[in-house]
Structure formats: C-alpha cells, structure tokens
Amino acid sequence: FKQSSQARTKLRSGIEMSVHVLTTGYWPTYPPMDVRLPHELNVYQDIFKEFYLSKYSGRRLMWQNSLGHCV
C-alpha cells in the first residue's frame, strides 16, 4: 500500500499508519467499540479502504480501532 500511487499522492507526510488485514476468525472476540479517531486517521482509513477494495473486490473491511495503538 505504501508504494501505491494512491498512497504517494493522497497521504500527507509525517503520519504513518500500519494496517493488519485478517479474516474475522483470527481476531480476538472483543465487543466492537466506537472509537473517535482524529480527522487525519479517518482520511488514511478511507484511502486504504479505497485501495484495498479496488484490489480485492467482493470483500469488506471492518475496522477494529479499539485494538490498535497510537504513538
């Protein structure tokens, strides 16, 4: 994703985001929680989602932001 044209043209520099895509069976069974992300990370998620779904049609992404961390 980082080498894609979408990432190079649409993402702001200075922010890094790492995404792990797993099938539902591999995620721990935690109840989903609403997490309010900063605007910049929402933009990154949208750009990644657009990239991923253009590459793998017929799939869907469910973000588990409560299982992530931020520095």
PyMOL commands that set and color helices and strands:
alter all, ss='L'
color gray80, all
select helices_A, chain A and resi 5-10+24-26+39-55+65-67
alter helices_A, ss='H'
color red, helices_A
deselect
rebuild
show_as cartoon
